[in-house]
Amino acid sequence: MKLVSGEGNAFVGGRATESDIVNTVFVVDSTQLPFHRAESYHQFHDGIGKKFSAAYTRDLKQAKLRDGSISSVPGCMEYPM
């Protein structure tokens, strides 16, 4: 994977844009852009135009929920995957 300097999403019309690039990791300064935990469905899902196996999208997610590595975020909607 390619590592590139990231500055967060650009906002267009008041909404954040998606700037995902396959096999690219955006590295940001966490003192400038602090981490915010996402809904758990964001952690284990299919890729950009690529379907991942149920062993990843379902089984690994369930294992991580059981062992406490990930959890639901209060106030955030969760989609079944």
Secondary structure, DSSP 8 states (H G I E B T S, - for coil): -EEEE-----EETTEE-----TTEEEE--TTTS------GGGTS--BTTB---HIIIIIIHHHHHHHTSS---TT------
